[in-house]
Amino acid sequence: MTLREITQRQEEQCLSKRACLSANSQGRARPEAECQVRTCFQRDTDRIVYCKAFRRLKHKTQVFLQPEGDHYRTRMTHTLEVSRIARTIARGLRLNEDLTEAIALGHDLGHTPFGHAGERLLDSIMPGGFAHYKQSVRVVDRLEKNGEGLNLTWEVRNGILCHTKGAPAATLEGQVVRLADHIAYINHDIEDALRGGIIFPMDIPLEISNVLGFNLSQRVNTLVLDAIQASWEQDAICQSEEVGAAMLALKDFMFDSVYTNPIAKGEEGKAQEMLRRLFEHYCAHPEELPADFQEIRAQEGVERAVCDYVAGMTDPFAVEQFSKLFIPMSWAVK
């Protein structure tokens, strides 16, 4: 037996009957020979971690645009925290941790620069709209590996597509990532907001803290443990009524106090206008798009190619390109 086959047998013996076994995957769009060491979901994890879009996450906004300080979250650190929370829940429910990890690490690959402000801007100007979860699937299907895509398994692609809204993922592992994404961003955004002086500990309603806890560790522990207990032997990933209501109230508090706070979000209008100008410029001058996007331009149209290019930019790269195109350069007479 190969190491992969040994792992697959261990999955059959140890995982819940509700888990998605790697041996039962619906496979890839382009069939490939199996790896002797890794299962299909383990291979997907590696492909995601080694791809260019994953590396760019370290320079993409989570909530605060270009914060000054080493400890604010980026889209990369958010992704890693989602992965850890999701794997803990999956382990507690005896689900497939490898599938869970692959979905978690890939769920935000298509996110725009400047966080959801960038996403809203592209959604407003791109014909047919724009959603980062759909773009994440496009990244792994079309944009990576010089247009070949990563050829991920169906289960990972489905989990990425369904991690935000709409119909739940077809696997419980994908549903775990959806909940873990919410647990992660609400709690680490609280910590960043506290660090930035946007809110203070006493601002969090006492009735929420009495249920979830009074610091990040307590809240995450409560939410993770509740998800495991409430979802045990259920056909879907869920929360208890009390904890679910407290989490929803905490989310409402964050939208009122942080996500719409003019101090935290005051620069978003500038970021959106910058992306708008970049989008319009490259639509007017598509010949300036990098070579990787010229094939997309020919096959799917200029706006699709421009959207893919702008959406893939990091925050500093977008600022750099805007400066080159629209800010006069200094010069000196010799």
C-alpha positions in Angstrom: 0.0 0.0 0.0 1.1 3.5 -0.7 1.2 6.1 2.1 -1.9 7.8 0.5 -3.8 4.5 0.6 -2.8 4.0 4.3 -4.1 7.5 5.0 -7.4 6.8 3.2 -7.9 3.6 5.2 -7.3 5.6 8.4 -9.9 8.1 7.3 -12.4 5.2 6.8 -11.6 3.8 10.2 -11.4 7.1 12.3 -13.6 9.7 10.7 -17.3 10.2 11.2 -19.8 8.7 8.8 -20.7 12.3 7.9 -17.1 13.2 6.9 -16.1 13.6 3.3 -13.5 10.9 2.7 -10.7 11.7 0.2 -11.2 8.3 -1.5 -14.8 9.4 -2.3 -14.0 12.8 -3.8 -15.8 13.7 -7.0 -12.4 14.4 -8.4 -10.9 17.1 -10.6 -12.1 18.7 -13.9 -8.9 17.3 -15.5 -8.2 13.8 -14.2 -4.7 13.3 -12.8 -2.7 10.4 -11.5 -2.9 10.0 -7.8 0.0 11.0 -5.5 1.7 8.1 -3.7 2.1 10.2 -0.5 -0.7 12.7 -0.3 -4.5 12.4 -0.6 -6.3 14.6 -3.1 -7.2 17.2 -0.4 -3.7 17.3 0.9 -2.5 18.0 -2.6 -5.0 20.8 -2.9 -3.8 22.4 0.3 -0.2 22.4 -1.1 -1.3 23.9 -4.4 -3.1 26.7 -2.7 -0.2 27.5 -0.3 2.3 27.6 -3.1 0.2 29.7 -5.5 0.9 33.4 -6.2 -2.6 34.6 -5.1 -2.0 33.1 -1.6 1.3 35.0 -1.2 -0.4 38.3 -2.2 -2.8 38.0 0.8 -0.1 39.3 3.1 -0.4 42.7 1.5 -4.2 42.9 1.3 -6.5 44.8 3.8 -8.6 42.9 6.3 -10.4 45.8 7.9 -8.1 48.7 8.5 -6.5 50.2 5.4 -2.7 50.3 5.5 -2.5 50.5 9.4 0.6 51.6 11.0 1.8 48.8 13.3 3.0 45.2 13.0 0.1 43.5 14.8 -3.0 44.4 12.7 -4.5 41.6 10.7 -4.1 41.3 7.0 -6.0 39.0 4.6 -3.3 36.5 5.1 -3.4 36.4 8.9 -7.2 36.2 8.7 -7.0 33.2 6.4 -4.6 31.4 8.8 -6.9 32.1 11.8 -9.9 30.8 9.8 -7.9 27.6 9.0 -7.0 27.0 12.6 -10.5 27.5 13.9 -12.0 25.4 11.2 -9.6 22.5 11.8 -10.3 22.5 15.5 -14.1 22.3 14.8 -13.5 19.6 12.2 -11.3 17.6 14.5 -13.9 17.8 17.3 -16.6 16.5 14.9 -14.3 13.9 13.4 -14.6 15.5 9.9 -11.9 15.6 7.3 -9.3 18.1 8.5 -7.4 18.1 5.2 -10.5 19.1 3.2 -11.4 21.7 5.8 -7.9 23.2 5.7 -7.8 23.4 1.9 -11.1 25.2 1.8 -10.1 27.6 4.5 -6.7 28.5 3.0 -8.3 29.1 -0.4 -11.5 30.9 0.6 -10.2 34.5 0.1 -7.8 34.1 -2.8 -10.0 36.3 -4.9 -10.4 39.1 -2.5 -9.7 42.6 -3.8 -7.2 45.2 -2.5 -8.6 47.4 0.3 -10.9 44.7 1.7 -14.7 44.9 1.1 -14.4 48.5 0.0 -12.6 47.3 -3.1 -15.1 44.5 -3.5 -18.0 46.9 -3.4 -16.4 49.2 -6.0 -15.7 46.4 -8.5 -19.3 45.1 -7.9 -20.6 48.5 -8.8 -18.7 48.9 -12.1 -18.1 45.4 -13.4 -20.8 44.3 -15.8 -22.6 41.4 -14.1 -21.2 42.4 -10.7 -18.3 41.1 -8.6 -18.1 38.9 -5.5 -14.9 37.8 -3.9 -16.0 34.2 -3.3 -16.8 33.8 -7.0 -13.5 35.4 -7.9 -11.7 33.0 -5.5 -13.0 30.1 -7.6 -12.0 31.9 -10.8 -8.5 32.3 -9.3 -8.0 28.6 -8.7 -9.8 27.6 -12.0 -8.5 30.1 -14.5 -5.9 32.6 -13.3 -3.3 30.6 -11.5 -0.4 28.7 -13.2 -0.4 30.9 -16.3 -4.0 30.3 -17.0 -4.1 26.6 -16.4 -5.6 26.9 -12.9 -4.8 24.7 -9.9 -7.3 21.9 -11.0 -8.6 21.5 -7.4 -11.1 18.9 -6.4 -14.8 19.5 -6.6 -15.3 19.5 -2.9 -12.6 22.2 -2.3 -14.0 24.4 -5.1 -17.5 24.0 -3.7 -16.4 25.0 -0.2 -14.6 28.1 -1.5 -17.7 29.2 -3.5 -20.1 28.7 -0.6 -18.1 30.1 2.2 -19.9 33.5 2.5 -23.5 33.4 1.5 -26.1 31.6 -0.5 -26.6 27.8 -0.4 -24.4 26.0 2.2 -21.5 24.0 1.0 -22.3 20.4 0.0 -19.9 19.0 2.6 -19.9 19.6 6.3 -16.2 20.5 6.0 -17.2 23.4 3.8 -19.9 24.5 6.2 -17.4 24.4 9.0 -15.2 26.9 7.1 -18.2 29.2 6.6 -18.8 29.4 10.4 -15.1 29.6 11.2 -14.8 32.6 8.8 -17.4 34.5 10.8 -15.9 33.5 14.1 -12.4 34.6 13.0 -13.2 37.9 11.5 -15.6 39.1 14.2 -13.2 38.4 17.0 -9.9 39.5 15.4 -11.6 42.6 14.2 -12.6 43.4 17.8 -8.9 43.0 18.8 -7.7 45.3 16.0 -10.4 47.9 16.8 -9.4 47.8 20.5 -5.7 48.2 19.5 -6.7 51.2 17.2 -8.8 52.9 19.8 -11.9 52.6 17.8 -13.7 50.8 20.6 -13.0 50.1 24.2 -13.6 46.9 26.2 -16.5 48.3 28.1 -18.3 49.2 24.8 -19.1 45.5 24.1 -22.6 44.9 25.5 -22.5 43.0 28.8 -25.2 40.6 27.7 -23.0 39.5 24.9 -19.9 39.1 27.0 -21.8 37.1 29.6 -22.5 34.5 27.0 -19.4 34.5 24.8 -16.7 35.7 27.2 -14.8 38.9 27.9 -11.7 38.5 25.7 -10.7 37.0 22.3 -9.6 33.7 23.8 -12.8 33.2 25.8 -15.1 34.1 22.9 -13.4 31.9 20.3 -13.3 29.0 22.8 -17.0 29.4 23.5 -18.0 29.6 19.8 -15.8 26.7 18.8 -17.0 24.4 21.6 -20.6 25.4 21.0 -20.3 24.6 17.2 -19.0 21.1 18.1 -21.6 20.4 20.6 -24.5 21.8 18.6 -23.5 20.1 15.4 -22.8 16.7 16.9 -24.6 14.0 14.8 -26.5 16.8 13.0 -26.8 17.0 9.2 -25.5 20.6 9.1 -23.1 22.7 11.0 -25.0 24.9 13.5 -24.9 26.8 16.8 -27.0 26.7 19.9 -29.8 29.2 20.1 -28.2 31.2 22.9 -24.7 31.4 21.5 -25.9 32.0 17.9 -28.0 34.9 19.1 -25.1 36.4 21.0 -22.8 36.0 18.0 -25.4 37.8 15.8 -25.7 40.6 18.4 -21.9 40.9 18.4 -21.8 41.1 14.6 -24.5 43.9 14.8 -22.4 45.7 17.4 -19.3 45.5 15.1 -21.2 46.9 12.1 -22.5 49.8 14.2 -19.2 50.5 16.0 -16.4 49.5 13.7 -17.4 48.5 10.1 -19.2 51.8 9.5 -17.1 53.9 11.9 -15.8 57.0 10.0 -12.5 56.9 11.9 -11.8 53.3 10.8 -13.3 53.6 7.4 -12.6 57.2 6.5 -10.1 56.4 3.8 -12.3 53.9 1.9 -13.7 56.5 -0.4 -10.2 57.4 -1.6 -9.3 53.8 -2.1 -12.4 53.1 -4.1 -11.8 56.2 -6.3 -8.2 55.0 -6.9 -9.5 51.5 -8.0 -12.1 53.1 -10.2 -9.5 55.2 -12.0 -7.3 52.2 -12.5 -10.2 50.2 -13.9 -11.2 52.9 -16.3 -7.6 53.5 -17.4 -6.9 49.9 -18.2 -10.2 49.5 -20.0 -9.2 52.5 -22.2 -5.7 51.2 -22.6 -5.9 47.4 -22.5 -2.6 47.0 -24.3 -1.0 48.1 -21.0 -2.2 45.0 -19.2 0.4 42.4 -18.4 0.9 39.6 -20.8 -0.9 37.1 -18.5 -4.1 39.0 -19.1 -4.0 39.5 -22.8 -5.3 36.1 -23.5 -8.3 36.7 -21.1 -8.8 40.0 -23.0 -9.0 38.2 -26.3 -11.2 35.4 -25.1 -13.5 37.0 -22.5 -13.3 40.8 -23.2 -11.4 43.8 -21.9 -13.5 44.4 -18.8 -13.1 40.8 -17.6 -9.3 41.0 -18.0 -9.1 44.4 -16.3 -11.3 43.2 -13.4 -9.0 40.1 -12.9 -6.0 42.3 -12.9 -7.3 45.0 -10.5 -8.9 42.4 -8.2 -5.6 40.6 -7.9 -3.6 43.7 -6.9 -2.2 44.1 -3.4 -2.9 47.4 -1.6 0.7 48.8 -2.1 0.8 47.7 -5.7 -2.5 49.4 -6.5 -1.1 52.6 -4.9 2.1 52.2 -6.8 0.3 51.8 -10.2 -2.0 54.7 -9.4 1.0 56.9 -8.6 2.7 56.0 -11.9 -0.3 56.7 -13.9 -1.9 59.7 -12.3 0.7 61.4 -10.0 3.2 63.7 -11.7 6.8 62.5 -11.2 9.4 64.8 -9.8 12.3 65.8 -12.0 15.5 67.7 -11.7 17.6 69.8 -14.1 21.2 68.6 -14.4 
